[in-house]
Amino acid sequence: MAQLVRQQQVDVFVGYHAFGLQESDDAVLDLLFPDDFDFGTFLSTHPGRLDITSAGHTHTAALTVEVWDGSPPAQDLAGWEEQAEADFESVSGQVAVWSMSLGRLDDLITLADSGGSWRVRVSSSGRAAVKALAESEESIEGVEHYLLQFWPAGS
């Protein structure tokens, strides 16, 4: 049975319905966030990059990032409005969080002490609520939630 290795909480400023996670050593990447972002897809990928489309235009979303030593237990889909899985490659073991409007944020996500191949499951809730609030001029924080679960590819 897979074990949780680490968990991290990150707040991300969402701009233009989008944010991304990208290999921290972006010198090794051919395509940097947000180039070729696919706004029509909840989760899309490029080498060393995960692009996530939010239901809200401008707000702060709450991310919980989990790193597992194997495939984590399946999620109960009833609690999530969107869910998708993808492969992710990291050369450094560190992932930077990017905002469409602010660029690279200060938070780093640690996957491991060195690079490797990963599988990631991205789940999201609060999408309908943040979409309904998008027309307000209030500051929106923590309405949309994400759970990102990383585990070594092939396990």
Contacts in CASP RR format, 6 or more apart in sequence:
PFRMAT RR
TARGET T0000
AUTHOR 0000-0000-0000
METHOD contacts of the structure
MODEL  1
MAQLVRQQQVDVFVGYHAFGLQESDDAVLDLLFPDDFDFGTFLSTHPGRL
DITSAGHTHTAALTVEVWDGSPPAQDLAGWEEQAEADFESVSGQVAVWSM
SLGRLDDLITLADSGGSWRVRVSSSGRAAVKALAESEESIEGVEHYLLQF
WPAGS
2 68 0 8 1.000
2 69 0 8 1.000
2 70 0 8 1.000
2 71 0 8 1.000
2 72 0 8 1.000
2 73 0 8 1.000
2 151 0 8 1.000
2 155 0 8 1.000
3 68 0 8 1.000
3 69 0 8 1.000
3 70 0 8 1.000
4 66 0 8 1.000
4 67 0 8 1.000
4 68 0 8 1.000
4 72 0 8 1.000
5 67 0 8 1.000
5 68 0 8 1.000
5 69 0 8 1.000
6 66 0 8 1.000
6 67 0 8 1.000
6 110 0 8 1.000
7 64 0 8 1.000
7 65 0 8 1.000
7 66 0 8 1.000
7 67 0 8 1.000
8 64 0 8 1.000
8 65 0 8 1.000
8 109 0 8 1.000
8 110 0 8 1.000
9 62 0 8 1.000
9 63 0 8 1.000
9 64 0 8 1.000
9 65 0 8 1.000
10 62 0 8 1.000
10 63 0 8 1.000
10 64 0 8 1.000
10 65 0 8 1.000
10 97 0 8 1.000
10 107 0 8 1.000
10 109 0 8 1.000
11 60 0 8 1.000
11 61 0 8 1.000
11 62 0 8 1.000
11 63 0 8 1.000
11 107 0 8 1.000
11 141 0 8 1.000
11 142 0 8 1.000
12 19 0 8 1.000
12 20 0 8 1.000
12 60 0 8 1.000
12 61 0 8 1.000
12 63 0 8 1.000
12 97 0 8 1.000
12 99 0 8 1.000
12 105 0 8 1.000
12 107 0 8 1.000
13 19 0 8 1.000
13 59 0 8 1.000
13 60 0 8 1.000
13 99 0 8 1.000
13 101 0 8 1.000
13 102 0 8 1.000
13 105 0 8 1.000
14 54 0 8 1.000
14 56 0 8 1.000
14 57 0 8 1.000
14 58 0 8 1.000
14 59 0 8 1.000
14 60 0 8 1.000
14 61 0 8 1.000
14 99 0 8 1.000
14 100 0 8 1.000
14 144 0 8 1.000
15 54 0 8 1.000
15 57 0 8 1.000
15 58 0 8 1.000
15 59 0 8 1.000
15 99 0 8 1.000
15 100 0 8 1.000
15 101 0 8 1.000
15 102 0 8 1.000
16 57 0 8 1.000
16 58 0 8 1.000
16 100 0 8 1.000
16 101 0 8 1.000
17 39 0 8 1.000
17 53 0 8 1.000
17 54 0 8 1.000
17 55 0 8 1.000
17 56 0 8 1.000
17 57 0 8 1.000
17 100 0 8 1.000
18 34 0 8 1.000
18 37 0 8 1.000
18 39 0 8 1.000
18 51 0 8 1.000
18 52 0 8 1.000
18 53 0 8 1.000
18 54 0 8 1.000
18 100 0 8 1.000
19 52 0 8 1.000
19 54 0 8 1.000
19 61 0 8 1.000
19 97 0 8 1.000
19 98 0 8 1.000
19 99 0 8 1.000
19 100 0 8 1.000
20 33 0 8 1.000
20 34 0 8 1.000
20 49 0 8 1.000
20 50 0 8 1.000
20 51 0 8 1.000
20 52 0 8 1.000
20 97 0 8 1.000
20 98 0 8 1.000
20 99 0 8 1.000
21 49 0 8 1.000
21 50 0 8 1.000
21 52 0 8 1.000
21 95 0 8 1.000
21 96 0 8 1.000
21 97 0 8 1.000
21 98 0 8 1.000
21 109 0 8 1.000
21 148 0 8 1.000
22 29 0 8 1.000
22 32 0 8 1.000
22 33 0 8 1.000
22 48 0 8 1.000
22 49 0 8 1.000
22 50 0 8 1.000
22 95 0 8 1.000
22 96 0 8 1.000
22 98 0 8 1.000
23 29 0 8 1.000
23 48 0 8 1.000
23 49 0 8 1.000
23 89 0 8 1.000
23 90 0 8 1.000
23 91 0 8 1.000
23 92 0 8 1.000
23 94 0 8 1.000
23 95 0 8 1.000
23 96 0 8 1.000
24 90 0 8 1.000
24 92 0 8 1.000
24 93 0 8 1.000
24 94 0 8 1.000
24 95 0 8 1.000
24 96 0 8 1.000
24 108 0 8 1.000
25 91 0 8 1.000
25 92 0 8 1.000
25 94 0 8 1.000
26 32 0 8 1.000
26 96 0 8 1.000
28 91 0 8 1.000
29 46 0 8 1.000
29 47 0 8 1.000
29 48 0 8 1.000
29 49 0 8 1.000
30 47 0 8 1.000
31 46 0 8 1.000
31 47 0 8 1.000
31 49 0 8 1.000
32 49 0 8 1.000
33 49 0 8 1.000
33 51 0 8 1.000
33 98 0 8 1.000
33 103 0 8 1.000
34 51 0 8 1.000
34 98 0 8 1.000
34 100 0 8 1.000
36 46 0 8 1.000
37 44 0 8 1.000
37 51 0 8 1.000
37 100 0 8 1.000
38 44 0 8 1.000
38 51 0 8 1.000
38 53 0 8 1.000
39 53 0 8 1.000
40 53 0 8 1.000
41 51 0 8 1.000
41 53 0 8 1.000
42 52 0 8 1.000
42 53 0 8 1.000
42 82 0 8 1.000
42 84 0 8 1.000
42 122 0 8 1.000
42 124 0 8 1.000
43 50 0 8 1.000
43 51 0 8 1.000
43 52 0 8 1.000
43 53 0 8 1.000
43 84 0 8 1.000
43 85 0 8 1.000
43 86 0 8 1.000
43 122 0 8 1.000
44 50 0 8 1.000
44 51 0 8 1.000
44 53 0 8 1.000
45 51 0 8 1.000
45 86 0 8 1.000
45 87 0 8 1.000
45 88 0 8 1.000
47 89 0 8 1.000
48 88 0 8 1.000
48 89 0 8 1.000
48 90 0 8 1.000
50 86 0 8 1.000
50 88 0 8 1.000
50 120 0 8 1.000
50 122 0 8 1.000
52 122 0 8 1.000
52 124 0 8 1.000
52 146 0 8 1.000
54 61 0 8 1.000
54 127 0 8 1.000
54 130 0 8 1.000
54 144 0 8 1.000
55 81 0 8 1.000
55 124 0 8 1.000
55 126 0 8 1.000
55 127 0 8 1.000
55 128 0 8 1.000
55 130 0 8 1.000
55 131 0 8 1.000
55 134 0 8 1.000
55 144 0 8 1.000
56 127 0 8 1.000
56 130 0 8 1.000
56 131 0 8 1.000
56 133 0 8 1.000
56 134 0 8 1.000
56 140 0 8 1.000
56 144 0 8 1.000
57 134 0 8 1.000
58 101 0 8 1.000
58 134 0 8 1.000
58 140 0 8 1.000
59 130 0 8 1.000
59 133 0 8 1.000
59 134 0 8 1.000
59 139 0 8 1.000
59 140 0 8 1.000
59 141 0 8 1.000
59 142 0 8 1.000
59 143 0 8 1.000
59 144 0 8 1.000
60 139 0 8 1.000
60 140 0 8 1.000
60 141 0 8 1.000
60 142 0 8 1.000
61 130 0 8 1.000
61 142 0 8 1.000
61 143 0 8 1.000
61 144 0 8 1.000
61 145 0 8 1.000
61 146 0 8 1.000
62 142 0 8 1.000
62 144 0 8 1.000
62 145 0 8 1.000
62 146 0 8 1.000
63 97 0 8 1.000
63 145 0 8 1.000
63 146 0 8 1.000
63 147 0 8 1.000
63 148 0 8 1.000
64 145 0 8 1.000
64 146 0 8 1.000
64 147 0 8 1.000
64 148 0 8 1.000
65 109 0 8 1.000
65 148 0 8 1.000
65 150 0 8 1.000
66 72 0 8 1.000
66 147 0 8 1.000
66 148 0 8 1.000
66 149 0 8 1.000
66 150 0 8 1.000
67 110 0 8 1.000
67 111 0 8 1.000
67 112 0 8 1.000
67 150 0 8 1.000
67 151 0 8 1.000
68 149 0 8 1.000
68 150 0 8 1.000
68 151 0 8 1.000
69 151 0 8 1.000
69 152 0 8 1.000
69 155 0 8 1.000
70 151 0 8 1.000
70 152 0 8 1.000
70 155 0 8 1.000
71 119 0 8 1.000
71 151 0 8 1.000
71 155 0 8 1.000
72 121 0 8 1.000
72 149 0 8 1.000
72 151 0 8 1.000
75 83 0 8 1.000
75 121 0 8 1.000
75 123 0 8 1.000
75 147 0 8 1.000
77 83 0 8 1.000
79 125 0 8 1.000
80 123 0 8 1.000
80 124 0 8 1.000
80 125 0 8 1.000
80 147 0 8 1.000
81 124 0 8 1.000
81 125 0 8 1.000
81 126 0 8 1.000
81 127 0 8 1.000
81 128 0 8 1.000
82 122 0 8 1.000
82 123 0 8 1.000
82 124 0 8 1.000
82 127 0 8 1.000
83 121 0 8 1.000
83 122 0 8 1.000
83 123 0 8 1.000
83 124 0 8 1.000
84 121 0 8 1.000
84 122 0 8 1.000
85 119 0 8 1.000
85 120 0 8 1.000
85 121 0 8 1.000
85 122 0 8 1.000
86 119 0 8 1.000
86 120 0 8 1.000
86 122 0 8 1.000
87 117 0 8 1.000
87 118 0 8 1.000
87 119 0 8 1.000
87 120 0 8 1.000
87 153 0 8 1.000
88 117 0 8 1.000
88 118 0 8 1.000
88 119 0 8 1.000
88 120 0 8 1.000
88 150 0 8 1.000
89 116 0 8 1.000
89 117 0 8 1.000
89 118 0 8 1.000
90 111 0 8 1.000
90 112 0 8 1.000
90 115 0 8 1.000
90 116 0 8 1.000
90 118 0 8 1.000
91 115 0 8 1.000
91 116 0 8 1.000
92 114 0 8 1.000
92 115 0 8 1.000
93 110 0 8 1.000
93 111 0 8 1.000
93 112 0 8 1.000
93 113 0 8 1.000
93 114 0 8 1.000
93 115 0 8 1.000
93 116 0 8 1.000
94 108 0 8 1.000
94 109 0 8 1.000
94 110 0 8 1.000
94 111 0 8 1.000
95 108 0 8 1.000
95 109 0 8 1.000
95 110 0 8 1.000
95 111 0 8 1.000
96 104 0 8 1.000
96 105 0 8 1.000
96 107 0 8 1.000
96 108 0 8 1.000
96 109 0 8 1.000
97 104 0 8 1.000
97 105 0 8 1.000
97 107 0 8 1.000
97 108 0 8 1.000
97 109 0 8 1.000
98 104 0 8 1.000
98 105 0 8 1.000
99 105 0 8 1.000
111 118 0 8 1.000
111 150 0 8 1.000
116 152 0 8 1.000
116 153 0 8 1.000
117 152 0 8 1.000
117 153 0 8 1.000
117 154 0 8 1.000
118 150 0 8 1.000
118 151 0 8 1.000
118 152 0 8 1.000
118 153 0 8 1.000
119 150 0 8 1.000
119 151 0 8 1.000
119 152 0 8 1.000
119 153 0 8 1.000
119 154 0 8 1.000
120 148 0 8 1.000
120 149 0 8 1.000
120 150 0 8 1.000
120 151 0 8 1.000
121 147 0 8 1.000
121 148 0 8 1.000
121 149 0 8 1.000
122 146 0 8 1.000
122 147 0 8 1.000
122 148 0 8 1.000
123 146 0 8 1.000
123 147 0 8 1.000
123 148 0 8 1.000
123 149 0 8 1.000
124 144 0 8 1.000
124 145 0 8 1.000
124 146 0 8 1.000
124 147 0 8 1.000
125 144 0 8 1.000
125 145 0 8 1.000
126 143 0 8 1.000
126 144 0 8 1.000
126 145 0 8 1.000
127 144 0 8 1.000
129 143 0 8 1.000
129 144 0 8 1.000
130 140 0 8 1.000
130 143 0 8 1.000
130 144 0 8 1.000
133 140 0 8 1.000
133 143 0 8 1.000
134 140 0 8 1.000
END
